[in-house]
Amino acid sequence: MSTYIIGDVQGCYQELQALLAAVRFDPEVDAAWFVGDLVNRGPDNLATLRLIRSLPHSRVVLGNHDLHFLAVASGCQTAKAGDTLGDLLSAPELTDIVDWLRHQPLLHYAPDWHCAIVHAGLPPIWSLATAQARAEEVQRVLRGPNYVRFLARMYGNEPSTWSEDLVGMARLRLITNYFTRLRYCTPMGDLELLHKTDVAPPGYAPWFSYPPQDPTLRIVFGHWAAINGETNNSWAMALDTGCVWGRRLTALCLDNGCRTQVPAKARTD
């Protein structure tokens, strides 16, 4: 059995099929874990989710595009320019997809590898135990009866500074932004969410440039296509290599540390 962690698919179904073929993936014994942003911006979101849900040993963490899809599907947010969610929104199993997706976690911990899988990252002020507890706060709401109210209010860049005194939606929004939108922050975890390139704004640095709480913990993440899978350290492993932008889709084999990539398909639409 091999375990693969796969970068941001974003509806690139053909590339996902090609990547699984490239690693000779056997769904009966191999596991595929996904770093989030399963859908949106790519052409085949429904086929992508159908494939991922069919894999018996799959694991998923939620990304910002997945949460955005849930908000649109739940009627509390309108689609944005560039969204490609139409095939999902018209799917006969839309209700099942929404229910399945909102029950997925923000963080998956694999003790056999002492590895945490998240979409965007972890702030340097949080230990693994703290991150697990904070993720559970949001997950309880998403899985509960008031999830639509949460989805309607999760958008926004404030607050940007963590405090244990935060309560209510302000607390939940910042936790969500850490897990699904984090790129740049300060050593104290103050978020900067406007910059998406690989050039840090003054006073901030990539979250993985700060000393981690546990240097033996490996953190695997996606979200940041601009850095093209490079972090320049051994414990933070980036897997978003911009497939939806015409570059590559990447899988990391946890068992041996090898990466496999397939090129993006040429788009004619």
Helices and strands as residue ranges (DSSP letters): E 3-6, H 13-22, E 31-34, H 45-54, E 59-60, H 64-73, H 86-89, H 94-102, E 107-110, E 115-118, H 128-142, H 147-153, H 168-181, E 184-185, E 191-192, E 205-206, G 207-209, E 218-221, G 225-227, E 236-238, G 243-245, E 248-253, E 259-263
